[in-house]
Amino acid sequence: DYNNIGTIYDAAANSVCRGCTKMLNCWDENYTDTVGAFNPISDILRLNGEVTVDTLPGYFRDRCCKKEKLCSSVNEFYRNFVGRQNAKRQVSESRRIVLEQFQSIADMLIEVSDEISDITGYDVDATTAAAAAWNKIEKPADQIICPIDRFGRCRVDIYTSNTVKTSPTVLCGTLSDAVGRELDLPTISRIQGKTRLTFFERACFSVDFSAQQCCCGNNTICGDSFEYFSDAKGYAYLLLSDGMGNGKRAAIDSVMTCSILIKLLKAGFGLSSAIKLLNSSMLVKSTDESLSTIDLAKIDLYTGKAEFYKAGAATTFVLSKGEIRRFSSGSLPVGILEGIGCEKQGCRLAEGDIVVMVSDGALISGEGWLCEEIRKCGNLPAKELAVKLCQKAKEKAEAVQPDDITVIAAKIAS
C-alpha cells in the first residue's frame, strides 16, 4: 500500500524477524512497544532518506540483535515505497495532461465545425465565371467553387491535379475581373495529390510590421521570440514570447511557444485550443522549470477589430487619434500549471493607428516614457519606430539590471 508508510515496517519485520531467536519476546511479550518503536523511524526516513544503526530508536539499539539487517531492510522497502509513490504521481499527472490534450482536440474539432458552418451558400454565377476564366489560361481544374461566408465575403477555391504554370499575380487579376470582386494573392497547399488555390477577397486594411531586439549583456542570442503573419481568412497575427531568464535557455522556451502557436494558427485552429495544447506541451517538455509568456494580437483586416491575448506578458500600447490605450494582464505564463489560459481584451483599430508590443525588458524603467515616445514618434514608419523605441529602452535599462528587449511596432494602413 503506497499510501501507508507503516507497510514498510510490516514488510521489514517479516523479513528480518522471522526465524530470530528473540521473535517471541519482541512480537508476543512486547508487541506494543516493538510496534511503537517503528513510528519515530518515519521522521528519520523523511529527513535523511535512510536509517542507520546510529539513528535507530533506542529501543532497537538496545534490544535488536540484527540491527544492520533491520536498517538495510527498512531502507530497501522505503525506496520501493517512495518509487511507488512517485510512479503513482507521474501516472496521475500524465492522465491529467492527456485529458487536457484530448479536451484541446475536442475544442479544435468544434472550431473546425464552426468554420464550416460559417459558409452560408455558394455563388453559382461567380463559380461559372471563375471556371471560364481559369480554363482560358490553365488546363481545366478538378473543381472550382465560390463559397459565401456569413459576412457576405466571397472566396474562390480551385482544386487541380495539373501543374499550375500561370503566375499568382496574373491568376489573381484574371479571377478578380471574372467574379467582379477584388481578390488577394492565393494561398497554395497540397491536398491528397491535388493543388488547392484559395483566393480571398482583399481586405480593407494592411499592416506595416517591424520588430527590433537587444540581447541582455554580452549574450549573442535573445531569449525573446516573435512572429508575424497574415492568414487566408483576413487576420494578421503579431506574436511575442519571453522565455524565463535570458540567453539560450530562455530562447528555447520562447521559440517553442512561437513555433507551436504559429503552426496551429496557420492550420486554422482557434487560440483557446492551441494555447491548451501549448501549455501541456511545455509541462512535459522538461523535468526542469520551463515557462514562457504569450503576447498575441489578432487583427481583423476587414473590420479593424483587434483582440489581445496575454499570458504573463507585458503591457501592449495602442496609439489611436493621439491617445494611448494600455492592455495589460495578471495571468500566468504557460508551462507553470495545468489549465492555463489567456486573458482577452479588444478594441477597434483604424487607418494610422499603431500597436506596440514589448517584452518586460523594455519596461524596466516603467511605462510612462514609452507612452511619450510613441506619441512623439507616431508619424514614423513601423521599422523606424521599432528601432527608436528599442534603442531608448536599452538606454533606460543601462542603469538597472539588464534583460532581453524586444519591441514590435505595427501600423495600420488602408
TORFI-550726 format. One record per residue (C-alpha): x, y, z; residue number from 1. Coordinates in nm, 3 decimals, always signed. Layout:
# TORFI-550726
+---------+---------+---------+-----+
:      px :      py :      pz :   k :
+---------+---------+---------+-----+
:       X :       Y :       Z : NUM :
...
+---------+---------+---------+-----+
***
This chain:
# TORFI-550726
+---------+---------+---------+-----+
:      px :      py :      pz :   k :
+---------+---------+---------+-----+
:  +0.000 :  +0.000 :  +0.000 :   1 :
:  +0.187 :  +0.307 :  -0.125 :   2 :
:  -0.038 :  +0.538 :  +0.080 :   3 :
:  +0.057 :  +0.388 :  +0.418 :   4 :
:  +0.422 :  +0.413 :  +0.524 :   5 :
:  +0.354 :  +0.162 :  +0.802 :   6 :
:  +0.350 :  -0.120 :  +0.546 :   7 :
:  +0.728 :  -0.095 :  +0.505 :   8 :
:  +0.774 :  -0.179 :  +0.874 :   9 :
:  +0.546 :  -0.482 :  +0.848 :  10 :
:  +0.746 :  -0.600 :  +0.547 :  11 :
:  +1.082 :  -0.530 :  +0.714 :  12 :
:  +0.981 :  -0.707 :  +1.034 :  13 :
:  +0.850 :  -1.004 :  +0.841 :  14 :
:  +1.179 :  -1.024 :  +0.651 :  15 :
:  +1.421 :  -0.974 :  +0.944 :  16 :
:  +1.243 :  -1.111 :  +1.250 :  17 :
:  +1.120 :  -1.442 :  +1.107 :  18 :
:  +1.346 :  -1.712 :  +1.247 :  19 :
:  +1.507 :  -1.478 :  +1.500 :  20 :
:  +1.560 :  -1.630 :  +1.849 :  21 :
:  +1.410 :  -1.316 :  +2.009 :  22 :
:  +1.099 :  -1.308 :  +1.792 :  23 :
:  +0.862 :  -1.432 :  +2.064 :  24 :
:  +0.998 :  -1.183 :  +2.313 :  25 :
:  +0.965 :  -0.885 :  +2.074 :  26 :
:  +0.640 :  -0.971 :  +1.900 :  27 :
:  +0.446 :  -1.162 :  +2.162 :  28 :
:  +0.552 :  -1.035 :  +2.502 :  29 :
:  +0.638 :  -0.674 :  +2.393 :  30 :
:  +0.426 :  -0.630 :  +2.081 :  31 :
:  +0.301 :  -0.280 :  +2.165 :  32 :
:  +0.649 :  -0.147 :  +2.247 :  33 :
:  +0.800 :  -0.301 :  +1.933 :  34 :
:  +0.534 :  -0.159 :  +1.700 :  35 :
:  +0.556 :  +0.180 :  +1.872 :  36 :
:  +0.934 :  +0.190 :  +1.828 :  37 :
:  +0.891 :  +0.188 :  +1.448 :  38 :
:  +0.695 :  +0.514 :  +1.445 :  39 :
:  +0.993 :  +0.752 :  +1.501 :  40 :
:  +1.169 :  +0.589 :  +1.204 :  41 :
:  +0.923 :  +0.764 :  +0.968 :  42 :
:  +1.061 :  +1.107 :  +1.057 :  43 :
:  +1.419 :  +0.979 :  +1.020 :  44 :
:  +1.346 :  +0.843 :  +0.672 :  45 :
:  +1.174 :  +1.161 :  +0.554 :  46 :
:  +1.460 :  +1.374 :  +0.685 :  47 :
:  +1.762 :  +1.166 :  +0.581 :  48 :
:  +1.622 :  +0.929 :  +0.320 :  49 :
:  +1.753 :  +0.631 :  +0.515 :  50 :
:  +1.800 :  +0.492 :  +0.865 :  51 :
:  +2.132 :  +0.377 :  +1.010 :  52 :
:  +2.227 :  +0.188 :  +1.324 :  53 :
:  +2.326 :  +0.519 :  +1.487 :  54 :
:  +1.990 :  +0.681 :  +1.408 :  55 :
:  +1.773 :  +0.382 :  +1.507 :  56 :
:  +1.540 :  +0.446 :  +1.801 :  57 :
:  +1.699 :  +0.344 :  +2.132 :  58 :
:  +1.453 :  +0.054 :  +2.168 :  59 :
:  +1.611 :  -0.127 :  +1.873 :  60 :
:  +1.970 :  -0.027 :  +1.952 :  61 :
:  +1.934 :  -0.184 :  +2.299 :  62 :
:  +1.734 :  -0.499 :  +2.211 :  63 :
:  +1.771 :  -0.593 :  +1.843 :  64 :
:  +2.040 :  -0.845 :  +1.752 :  65 :
:  +2.001 :  -0.779 :  +1.377 :  66 :
:  +2.029 :  -0.402 :  +1.370 :  67 :
:  +2.227 :  -0.381 :  +1.044 :  68 :
:  +1.990 :  -0.616 :  +0.864 :  69 :
:  +1.689 :  -0.428 :  +1.001 :  70 :
:  +1.825 :  -0.096 :  +0.874 :  71 :
:  +1.904 :  -0.245 :  +0.532 :  72 :
:  +1.560 :  -0.398 :  +0.502 :  73 :
:  +1.377 :  -0.080 :  +0.613 :  74 :
:  +1.581 :  +0.130 :  +0.365 :  75 :
:  +1.510 :  -0.109 :  +0.077 :  76 :
:  +1.136 :  -0.117 :  +0.142 :  77 :
:  +1.135 :  +0.262 :  +0.188 :  78 :
:  +1.299 :  +0.314 :  -0.152 :  79 :
:  +1.036 :  +0.090 :  -0.309 :  80 :
:  +0.764 :  +0.277 :  -0.121 :  81 :
:  +0.889 :  +0.616 :  -0.249 :  82 :
:  +0.927 :  +0.474 :  -0.600 :  83 :
:  +0.565 :  +0.357 :  -0.599 :  84 :
:  +0.450 :  +0.696 :  -0.472 :  85 :
:  +0.643 :  +0.874 :  -0.748 :  86 :
:  +0.507 :  +0.636 :  -1.011 :  87 :
:  +0.153 :  +0.696 :  -0.891 :  88 :
:  +0.208 :  +1.072 :  -0.900 :  89 :
:  +0.355 :  +1.057 :  -1.253 :  90 :
:  +0.067 :  +0.843 :  -1.377 :  91 :
:  -0.181 :  +1.086 :  -1.224 :  92 :
:  -0.006 :  +1.385 :  -1.385 :  93 :
:  +0.011 :  +1.206 :  -1.720 :  94 :
:  -0.359 :  +1.130 :  -1.705 :  95 :
:  -0.441 :  +1.494 :  -1.638 :  96 :
:  -0.216 :  +1.613 :  -1.922 :  97 :
:  -0.359 :  +1.358 :  -2.165 :  98 :
:  -0.709 :  +1.465 :  -2.061 :  99 :
:  -0.615 :  +1.826 :  -2.135 : 100 :
:  -0.475 :  +1.720 :  -2.474 : 101 :
:  -0.797 :  +1.537 :  -2.562 : 102 :
:  -1.003 :  +1.835 :  -2.448 : 103 :
:  -0.792 :  +2.057 :  -2.674 : 104 :
:  -0.854 :  +1.824 :  -2.968 : 105 :
:  -1.226 :  +1.832 :  -2.893 : 106 :
:  -1.214 :  +2.213 :  -2.893 : 107 :
:  -1.030 :  +2.206 :  -3.226 : 108 :
:  -1.296 :  +1.986 :  -3.382 : 109 :
:  -1.564 :  +2.225 :  -3.257 : 110 :
:  -1.372 :  +2.515 :  -3.413 : 111 :
:  -1.349 :  +2.329 :  -3.745 : 112 :
:  -1.724 :  +2.269 :  -3.726 : 113 :
:  -1.785 :  +2.639 :  -3.660 : 114 :
:  -1.567 :  +2.733 :  -3.956 : 115 :
:  -1.766 :  +2.504 :  -4.186 : 116 :
:  -2.091 :  +2.648 :  -4.056 : 117 :
:  -1.966 :  +2.999 :  -4.147 : 118 :
:  -2.034 :  +2.912 :  -4.512 : 119 :
:  -2.388 :  +3.031 :  -4.581 : 120 :
:  -2.404 :  +2.947 :  -4.950 : 121 :
:  -2.231 :  +2.940 :  -5.289 : 122 :
:  -2.224 :  +3.199 :  -5.567 : 123 :
:  -2.316 :  +2.992 :  -5.876 : 124 :
:  -2.262 :  +3.279 :  -6.121 : 125 :
:  -1.920 :  +3.357 :  -5.976 : 126 :
:  -1.828 :  +2.988 :  -5.992 : 127 :
:  -1.924 :  +2.969 :  -6.360 : 128 :
:  -1.732 :  +3.288 :  -6.441 : 129 :
:  -1.425 :  +3.176 :  -6.247 : 130 :
:  -1.422 :  +2.838 :  -6.423 : 131 :
:  -1.447 :  +3.001 :  -6.765 : 132 :
:  -1.163 :  +3.244 :  -6.685 : 133 :
:  -0.946 :  +2.963 :  -6.545 : 134 :
:  -0.995 :  +2.742 :  -6.849 : 135 :
:  -0.866 :  +3.019 :  -7.078 : 136 :
:  -0.524 :  +3.026 :  -6.915 : 137 :
:  -0.488 :  +2.682 :  -6.750 : 138 :
:  -0.599 :  +2.325 :  -6.805 : 139 :
:  -0.950 :  +2.257 :  -6.666 : 140 :
:  -0.949 :  +2.219 :  -6.287 : 141 :
:  -1.097 :  +1.924 :  -6.099 : 142 :
:  -1.323 :  +2.155 :  -5.901 : 143 :
:  -1.391 :  +2.527 :  -5.867 : 144 :
:  -1.629 :  +2.666 :  -5.604 : 145 :
:  -1.707 :  +3.012 :  -5.470 : 146 :
:  -1.837 :  +2.992 :  -5.108 : 147 :
:  -2.002 :  +3.291 :  -4.938 : 148 :
:  -1.946 :  +3.339 :  -4.565 : 149 :
:  -2.185 :  +3.492 :  -4.312 : 150 :
:  -2.030 :  +3.836 :  -4.372 : 151 :
:  -2.108 :  +3.823 :  -4.743 : 152 :
:  -1.744 :  +3.776 :  -4.838 : 153 :
:  -1.667 :  +3.550 :  -5.133 : 154 :
:  -1.364 :  +3.335 :  -5.198 : 155 :
:  -1.258 :  +3.120 :  -5.493 : 156 :
:  -1.137 :  +2.765 :  -5.416 : 157 :
:  -0.967 :  +2.580 :  -5.701 : 158 :
:  -0.859 :  +2.214 :  -5.686 : 159 :
:  -0.643 :  +2.084 :  -5.970 : 160 :
:  -0.429 :  +1.778 :  -6.038 : 161 :
:  -0.232 :  +1.966 :  -6.304 : 162 :
:  +0.076 :  +2.179 :  -6.266 : 163 :
:  -0.019 :  +2.548 :  -6.243 : 164 :
:  +0.201 :  +2.747 :  -6.482 : 165 :
:  +0.047 :  +3.093 :  -6.460 : 166 :
:  +0.189 :  +3.333 :  -6.202 : 167 :
:  -0.024 :  +3.401 :  -5.890 : 168 :
:  -0.041 :  +3.771 :  -5.979 : 169 :
:  -0.190 :  +3.702 :  -6.322 : 170 :
:  -0.429 :  +3.444 :  -6.180 : 171 :
:  -0.544 :  +3.690 :  -5.916 : 172 :
:  -0.611 :  +3.966 :  -6.168 : 173 :
:  -0.791 :  +3.736 :  -6.410 : 174 :
:  -1.021 :  +3.585 :  -6.148 : 175 :
:  -1.090 :  +3.924 :  -5.986 : 176 :
:  -1.217 :  +4.054 :  -6.320 : 177 :
:  -1.421 :  +3.738 :  -6.374 : 178 :
:  -1.606 :  +3.732 :  -6.039 : 179 :
:  -1.634 :  +4.109 :  -6.003 : 180 :
:  -1.456 :  +4.119 :  -5.666 : 181 :
:  -1.105 :  +4.233 :  -5.575 : 182 :
:  -0.920 :  +3.919 :  -5.469 : 183 :
:  -0.592 :  +3.882 :  -5.285 : 184 :
:  -0.298 :  +3.664 :  -5.388 : 185 :
:  -0.377 :  +3.296 :  -5.330 : 186 :
:  -0.276 :  +3.064 :  -5.052 : 187 :
:  -0.149 :  +2.741 :  -5.206 : 188 :
:  -0.147 :  +2.396 :  -5.044 : 189 :
:  -0.129 :  +2.031 :  -5.145 : 190 :
:  -0.418 :  +1.802 :  -5.051 : 191 :
:  -0.415 :  +1.431 :  -5.140 : 192 :
:  -0.207 :  +1.483 :  -5.453 : 193 :
:  -0.401 :  +1.788 :  -5.568 : 194 :
:  -0.310 :  +2.155 :  -5.556 : 195 :
:  -0.552 :  +2.385 :  -5.379 : 196 :
:  -0.551 :  +2.757 :  -5.453 : 197 :
:  -0.771 :  +2.982 :  -5.239 : 198 :
:  -0.835 :  +3.343 :  -5.340 : 199 :
:  -0.994 :  +3.554 :  -5.064 : 200 :
:  -1.142 :  +3.896 :  -5.109 : 201 :
:  -0.883 :  +4.163 :  -5.048 : 202 :
:  -0.905 :  +4.312 :  -4.700 : 203 :
:  -0.968 :  +4.679 :  -4.624 : 204 :
:  -0.653 :  +4.716 :  -4.414 : 205 :
:  -0.291 :  +4.606 :  -4.421 : 206 :
:  -0.023 :  +4.607 :  -4.151 : 207 :
:  +0.317 :  +4.774 :  -4.171 : 208 :
:  +0.509 :  +4.548 :  -3.932 : 209 :
:  +0.858 :  +4.563 :  -3.786 : 210 :
:  +1.045 :  +4.433 :  -3.480 : 211 :
:  +1.373 :  +4.518 :  -3.311 : 212 :
:  +1.566 :  +4.329 :  -3.039 : 213 :
:  +1.856 :  +4.388 :  -2.799 : 214 :
:  +2.024 :  +4.096 :  -2.620 : 215 :
:  +2.092 :  +4.104 :  -2.247 : 216 :
:  +2.453 :  +4.182 :  -2.152 : 217 :
:  +2.706 :  +4.001 :  -2.370 : 218 :
:  +2.462 :  +3.737 :  -2.495 : 219 :
:  +2.450 :  +3.673 :  -2.868 : 220 :
:  +2.109 :  +3.501 :  -2.851 : 221 :
:  +1.794 :  +3.682 :  -2.743 : 222 :
:  +1.561 :  +3.498 :  -2.505 : 223 :
:  +1.259 :  +3.663 :  -2.668 : 224 :
:  +1.099 :  +3.535 :  -2.989 : 225 :
:  +0.845 :  +3.695 :  -3.221 : 226 :
:  +0.640 :  +3.607 :  -3.528 : 227 :
:  +0.412 :  +3.788 :  -3.768 : 228 :
:  +0.187 :  +3.650 :  -4.041 : 229 :
:  -0.145 :  +3.705 :  -4.215 : 230 :
:  -0.373 :  +3.409 :  -4.278 : 231 :
:  -0.605 :  +3.339 :  -4.567 : 232 :
:  -0.910 :  +3.445 :  -4.365 : 233 :
:  -0.800 :  +3.807 :  -4.342 : 234 :
:  -0.643 :  +3.809 :  -3.996 : 235 :
:  -0.299 :  +3.946 :  -3.908 : 236 :
:  -0.120 :  +3.793 :  -3.609 : 237 :
:  +0.155 :  +3.955 :  -3.402 : 238 :
:  +0.312 :  +3.718 :  -3.151 : 239 :
:  +0.577 :  +3.786 :  -2.887 : 240 :
:  +0.707 :  +3.534 :  -2.634 : 241 :
:  +0.953 :  +3.595 :  -2.349 : 242 :
:  +1.130 :  +3.285 :  -2.214 : 243 :
:  +1.229 :  +3.254 :  -1.849 : 244 :
:  +1.558 :  +3.435 :  -1.790 : 245 :
:  +1.769 :  +3.527 :  -2.090 : 246 :
:  +2.006 :  +3.375 :  -2.344 : 247 :
:  +1.992 :  +3.027 :  -2.496 : 248 :
:  +1.774 :  +2.855 :  -2.238 : 249 :
:  +1.511 :  +3.129 :  -2.250 : 250 :
:  +1.527 :  +3.123 :  -2.630 : 251 :
:  +1.441 :  +2.751 :  -2.638 : 252 :
:  +1.118 :  +2.810 :  -2.447 : 253 :
:  +1.015 :  +3.121 :  -2.638 : 254 :
:  +1.093 :  +2.968 :  -2.979 : 255 :
:  +0.894 :  +2.657 :  -2.886 : 256 :
:  +0.600 :  +2.875 :  -2.781 : 257 :
:  +0.601 :  +3.075 :  -3.105 : 258 :
:  +0.658 :  +2.770 :  -3.324 : 259 :
:  +0.371 :  +2.563 :  -3.182 : 260 :
:  +0.124 :  +2.852 :  -3.175 : 261 :
:  +0.203 :  +2.968 :  -3.528 : 262 :
:  +0.174 :  +2.616 :  -3.672 : 263 :
:  -0.164 :  +2.560 :  -3.507 : 264 :
:  -0.297 :  +2.902 :  -3.606 : 265 :
:  -0.181 :  +2.859 :  -3.966 : 266 :
:  -0.354 :  +2.520 :  -3.968 : 267 :
:  -0.678 :  +2.702 :  -3.891 : 268 :
:  -0.726 :  +2.616 :  -3.524 : 269 :
:  -0.852 :  +2.860 :  -3.263 : 270 :
:  -0.644 :  +3.029 :  -2.997 : 271 :
:  -0.810 :  +2.865 :  -2.696 : 272 :
:  -0.739 :  +2.508 :  -2.801 : 273 :
:  -0.395 :  +2.600 :  -2.939 : 274 :
:  -0.291 :  +2.753 :  -2.606 : 275 :
:  -0.414 :  +2.447 :  -2.414 : 276 :
:  -0.202 :  +2.219 :  -2.632 : 277 :
:  +0.096 :  +2.451 :  -2.597 : 278 :
:  +0.065 :  +2.461 :  -2.217 : 279 :
:  +0.052 :  +2.082 :  -2.184 : 280 :
:  +0.350 :  +2.053 :  -2.421 : 281 :
:  +0.552 :  +2.293 :  -2.203 : 282 :
:  +0.459 :  +2.093 :  -1.890 : 283 :
:  +0.601 :  +1.768 :  -2.030 : 284 :
:  +0.895 :  +1.923 :  -2.219 : 285 :
:  +1.141 :  +1.901 :  -1.933 : 286 :
:  +1.177 :  +1.798 :  -1.570 : 287 :
:  +1.323 :  +2.145 :  -1.508 : 288 :
:  +1.107 :  +2.452 :  -1.473 : 289 :
:  +1.014 :  +2.567 :  -1.821 : 290 :
:  +0.787 :  +2.860 :  -1.894 : 291 :
:  +0.730 :  +3.148 :  -2.135 : 292 :
:  +0.487 :  +3.432 :  -2.185 : 293 :
:  +0.232 :  +3.470 :  -2.464 : 294 :
:  +0.157 :  +3.815 :  -2.605 : 295 :
:  -0.059 :  +3.791 :  -2.916 : 296 :
:  -0.253 :  +4.046 :  -3.117 : 297 :
:  -0.512 :  +3.924 :  -3.369 : 298 :
:  -0.628 :  +4.193 :  -3.612 : 299 :
:  -0.923 :  +4.151 :  -3.849 : 300 :
:  -0.804 :  +4.323 :  -4.167 : 301 :
:  -1.161 :  +4.352 :  -4.297 : 302 :
:  -1.309 :  +4.533 :  -3.997 : 303 :
:  -1.010 :  +4.661 :  -3.795 : 304 :
:  -1.123 :  +4.470 :  -3.486 : 305 :
:  -0.822 :  +4.380 :  -3.269 : 306 :
:  -0.805 :  +4.119 :  -2.993 : 307 :
:  -0.516 :  +4.099 :  -2.746 : 308 :
:  -0.439 :  +3.768 :  -2.574 : 309 :
:  -0.196 :  +3.765 :  -2.283 : 310 :
:  -0.043 :  +3.502 :  -2.054 : 311 :
:  +0.215 :  +3.658 :  -1.824 : 312 :
:  +0.303 :  +3.920 :  -2.087 : 313 :
:  +0.395 :  +4.287 :  -2.056 : 314 :
:  +0.159 :  +4.574 :  -2.139 : 315 :
:  +0.059 :  +4.641 :  -2.502 : 316 :
:  +0.019 :  +5.002 :  -2.618 : 317 :
:  -0.221 :  +5.130 :  -2.885 : 318 :
:  -0.192 :  +5.484 :  -3.024 : 319 :
:  -0.522 :  +5.598 :  -3.174 : 320 :
:  -0.611 :  +5.960 :  -3.254 : 321 :
:  -0.328 :  +6.086 :  -3.034 : 322 :
:  -0.439 :  +5.887 :  -2.728 : 323 :
:  -0.260 :  +5.588 :  -2.575 : 324 :
:  -0.457 :  +5.285 :  -2.460 : 325 :
:  -0.288 :  +5.018 :  -2.249 : 326 :
:  -0.377 :  +4.649 :  -2.243 : 327 :
:  -0.227 :  +4.453 :  -1.954 : 328 :
:  -0.292 :  +4.124 :  -1.777 : 329 :
:  -0.227 :  +3.946 :  -1.449 : 330 :
:  -0.242 :  +3.592 :  -1.590 : 331 :
:  +0.043 :  +3.341 :  -1.554 : 332 :
:  +0.286 :  +3.231 :  -1.828 : 333 :
:  +0.236 :  +2.892 :  -1.993 : 334 :
:  +0.425 :  +2.589 :  -1.861 : 335 :
:  +0.362 :  +2.651 :  -1.488 : 336 :
:  +0.023 :  +2.497 :  -1.414 : 337 :
:  -0.235 :  +2.287 :  -1.593 : 338 :
:  -0.532 :  +2.466 :  -1.741 : 339 :
:  -0.352 :  +2.796 :  -1.805 : 340 :
:  -0.538 :  +3.024 :  -2.044 : 341 :
:  -0.501 :  +3.372 :  -2.187 : 342 :
:  -0.681 :  +3.688 :  -2.084 : 343 :
:  -0.853 :  +3.853 :  -2.379 : 344 :
:  -0.914 :  +4.224 :  -2.442 : 345 :
:  -1.002 :  +4.414 :  -2.756 : 346 :
:  -1.052 :  +4.740 :  -2.942 : 347 :
:  -1.128 :  +4.873 :  -3.291 : 348 :
:  -0.834 :  +4.997 :  -3.500 : 349 :
:  -0.843 :  +5.247 :  -3.786 : 350 :
:  -0.604 :  +5.366 :  -4.051 : 351 :
:  -0.293 :  +5.523 :  -3.896 : 352 :
:  -0.334 :  +5.354 :  -3.556 : 353 :
:  -0.020 :  +5.199 :  -3.404 : 354 :
:  +0.016 :  +4.885 :  -3.194 : 355 :
:  +0.334 :  +4.848 :  -2.986 : 356 :
:  +0.414 :  +4.519 :  -2.810 : 357 :
:  +0.720 :  +4.482 :  -2.585 : 358 :
:  +0.891 :  +4.225 :  -2.365 : 359 :
:  +0.927 :  +4.311 :  -1.996 : 360 :
:  +1.291 :  +4.411 :  -2.051 : 361 :
:  +1.169 :  +4.726 :  -2.224 : 362 :
:  +0.964 :  +4.830 :  -1.921 : 363 :
:  +1.228 :  +4.806 :  -1.650 : 364 :
:  +1.215 :  +5.186 :  -1.616 : 365 :
:  +0.836 :  +5.199 :  -1.626 : 366 :
:  +0.574 :  +5.267 :  -1.891 : 367 :
:  +0.544 :  +5.646 :  -1.886 : 368 :
:  +0.845 :  +5.723 :  -2.102 : 369 :
:  +0.732 :  +5.466 :  -2.360 : 370 :
:  +0.389 :  +5.627 :  -2.394 : 371 :
:  +0.552 :  +5.965 :  -2.454 : 372 :
:  +0.792 :  +5.823 :  -2.715 : 373 :
:  +0.506 :  +5.651 :  -2.901 : 374 :
:  +0.310 :  +5.977 :  -2.914 : 375 :
:  +0.617 :  +6.172 :  -3.023 : 376 :
:  +0.720 :  +5.927 :  -3.297 : 377 :
:  +0.376 :  +5.812 :  -3.413 : 378 :
:  +0.430 :  +5.953 :  -3.762 : 379 :
:  +0.733 :  +5.731 :  -3.829 : 380 :
:  +0.714 :  +5.409 :  -4.033 : 381 :
:  +0.696 :  +5.091 :  -3.827 : 382 :
:  +1.062 :  +4.999 :  -3.883 : 383 :
:  +1.198 :  +5.335 :  -3.767 : 384 :
:  +0.960 :  +5.338 :  -3.470 : 385 :
:  +1.067 :  +4.990 :  -3.354 : 386 :
:  +1.437 :  +5.080 :  -3.381 : 387 :
:  +1.392 :  +5.408 :  -3.194 : 388 :
:  +1.188 :  +5.256 :  -2.910 : 389 :
:  +1.427 :  +4.963 :  -2.868 : 390 :
:  +1.731 :  +5.192 :  -2.852 : 391 :
:  +1.559 :  +5.416 :  -2.600 : 392 :
:  +1.461 :  +5.114 :  -2.386 : 393 :
:  +1.824 :  +4.996 :  -2.390 : 394 :
:  +1.944 :  +5.338 :  -2.272 : 395 :
:  +1.685 :  +5.341 :  -1.994 : 396 :
:  +1.784 :  +4.990 :  -1.878 : 397 :
:  +2.160 :  +5.057 :  -1.852 : 398 :
:  +2.125 :  +5.197 :  -1.501 : 399 :
:  +1.946 :  +4.887 :  -1.369 : 400 :
:  +1.955 :  +4.508 :  -1.412 : 401 :
:  +1.953 :  +4.442 :  -1.790 : 402 :
:  +1.723 :  +4.198 :  -1.966 : 403 :
:  +1.647 :  +4.099 :  -2.324 : 404 :
:  +1.449 :  +4.372 :  -2.501 : 405 :
:  +1.207 :  +4.323 :  -2.789 : 406 :
:  +0.986 :  +4.589 :  -2.945 : 407 :
:  +0.719 :  +4.513 :  -3.207 : 408 :
:  +0.560 :  +4.802 :  -3.394 : 409 :
:  +0.261 :  +4.760 :  -3.626 : 410 :
:  +0.097 :  +5.045 :  -3.817 : 411 :
:  -0.249 :  +5.004 :  -3.971 : 412 :
:  -0.272 :  +5.111 :  -4.335 : 413 :
:  -0.553 :  +5.101 :  -4.588 : 414 :
+---------+---------+---------+-----+
***
